[in-house]
Amino acid sequence: MNNEEFDFDFYMNMEKNSPVKNTTGSTPAATHNVFNSSTDDKLSEVTAIAKRIVENGKDITQGYQNWVRLGFALADGLGEAGRDIFHQLSQMNSEYNYAECEKQFTNCIRSHGSGITLNTFFMMAKEAGVSVTSATSANPPSVGNNNKTLNIGILNNLENDLAVGGMAEVAETPEEEEKQKTASCGYTFSDKINIEGMDFISRKIYELHHDNIAKCDAMLLGAYNIISGLLGGTNGTTSQRSGIYGVYDGRRVYAPLFNIIYSGAGNEKGNLVFDKMLAHAVKTEMRRNYEAEMEQYYHDKAEWDSKSRKDRGEEPKEPDYRSPFVPGNSSSSAVYRAINANGGWGMMFETEADTISSMIDSDYGNYSDLMRKAHHHETISMNRVTDKLHIDIDEPRLSIFLTCTPGQLPALFPSFENGLGSRFLFYNIPDEKVVFHDVFELKETPLDDIYKELGEKFMPLFHALQNRKDHPIQFVMSSSQQKNFIQTYKELLQEQFSMLGKGIRAFVFRIALECFRYAMILTTLRRLSEWSENINYSQPQEIFKEEESALVCDDRDYDTAMKIVECLINHTARVYAVMAKEDNNPFENKNIKLTEEQRIFYDSLPKGNFHTSEMLEIAKKLNISNRTAERLLSKFCHVYRIINPVSRGIYNKPE
């Protein structure tokens, strides 16, 4: 077996979310369930068919994915009783290793997955040409040929491949509903937190959307992202700091978050735009301040123009336009200008990810560099000689919130190697049974007005933090929280590393940082909530006392932050598992799958321009004949279009 790392959760739901087809290509009315009998009957049935597979010399474990799917199928249907059969069938592969096989089946058992069922074993046997008819199953399952489904480009079907089967509305009995609730454990969070013990903004959003847990999660994530950006807007400048911050790994850390929510089209992701209304009051205040500055500018400019040249002095400078939101369709230079005009902060909140991906594609270097550095508040700089533009922004605070379909992810992240993808936490809203919801449920107040009102109630906190010039509040975790935090992410790193390899390390490190930020946001909101619920107008009190310099994380907020991020870890790891494979096969999006020989040859060709003679020299070192090399090069050029003919005998391999 090939001992490569694998995302077990990803394949748990692959079968459930893939349409089953029969040999004629039509979709059956229902998927036949093979077993309604006892475990002993199942074991007898599977043992008999496994024996036929071995006697026929068939290896149904070829390819790591098939091997893992077989493990999940046997673990689901037989539990520990399937271990010997897994070994028996794995021994048909020339790379069989006993210890490796033991470890793999143990992982399948521990995953408790309900997505891949024992039906998969029958399908694999039938595809290998082995009869699955037996005494206990007179009518074998109509699994047919599922290759078409499995060969579709993974990223173009991410909403199917990564959807949480337990959250889909397909239950027909109370027992099945309960089973689905259990299966969804770890992929939602608003059903697991003590909402009554949270701040008033979180409680109100939960009240509005709790009938659909996944979408309630999404609305809360959008709200926290906006609030994180607004908290970043209170931090002042490096010369005069204010607001709230934390110290994490020896660095000053602020609240802004990077989030991506993805799901299939028509899944109400557009509702997340209501979260933007939380910033409406701040946006209005900034616009009014700008208008007042412009009015003063016009007055000063007119006065300056009326004077003679020798009496004019320095010409008044027109104020920069300021807004909390940075449009996603801005060029990188426009983003730099907008953040700089705000004093180092801004929010990018787009419900159409194509807006961002088109800018990344056209201006990839600057855009990607800006996002990566802003996530860690590293200085961002821009010099444009032609525009006489020089911008240096110390400690930038940029929050980013995007929604997209799974097929839009590759355009956002052409590769995960540069680290941009690991800056984001992902959340998948699963595609559900088609339901036309009650569009008249909210009869009195539109959602945008409700969210605007919540934004108005946030303003006292915004002003209180903004006004703490040279006296910012430091967010700190208690010693017990710190100890738990370190232990949790130490274990998570080992767990994810063992399953997904060294590439997941950057994700885990940044996931831990985001957890720290969520705890900071929640504890700050709690202070606002406690203040607003205990206002005494006869004896007004400030949200923060003047002598106060630290805000200790509330245990309730620490617990909530851990639950939120525990959920996001599961979604993010799934995306990584797929996108990492994209890096292994950069042509997956084009539905191009190179053979091992083709990939070795392609990787060996130099980037940029090369001559036929260079190509033949490389082929010789790889023991590839000239004729085969020329055939492969022709296929790269004219079939796959991954090599570009430049002129006679000269070709170009794109960077």
ABEGO torsion letter per residue (X at the ends): XBBBBBBAAAAAAAAAABBBBBAAGBBBABBBBABABBAAAAAAAAAAAAAAAAAAGBBAABEAAAAAAAAAAAAAAAEAAAAAAAAAAAAABAABBAAAAAAAAAAAAAAGBAABBAAAAAAAAAAAGBBABBAABABBBBAEBAAAAAABBAAAAAAAAABBAAABBABABAAAAAAAAAAABGABAAAABBAAABBAAAAAAAAAAAABAAAAAAAAAAAAAAAAAAAAAAAEBAABBBEBBBBBGGBBBBABBBBBBBBBBGAGAAAAAAAAAAAAAAAAAAAAAAAAAAAAAAAAAAAAAABBAAAAEBBBBBBBBBBABBBAABBAAAAAAAAAAAGGBBBBBBABAAAAAAAAAABAAAAAAAAAAAAAGBBBBBBBAAAGBBBBBBGBBBBBBBBBBAAAAAAABABAAAGAAAABBBBBBBBBBBBBBBAAABAABBAAAAAAAAAAAAAAAAAAAAABBGBBBBBBBBAAAAAAAAAAAAAAAAAAAAAAEAAAAAAAAAAAAAAAAAAAAAAAAAAAAAAAAABBAABBBBABBAABABBBBBAAAAAAAAAAAAAAAAAAAAAAAAAAAAAABAAAAAGBBBBAAAAAAAAABBBEBBBAAAAAAAAAAAGBBAAAAAAAAAAAAAAAGABBBABBGBBBBBX
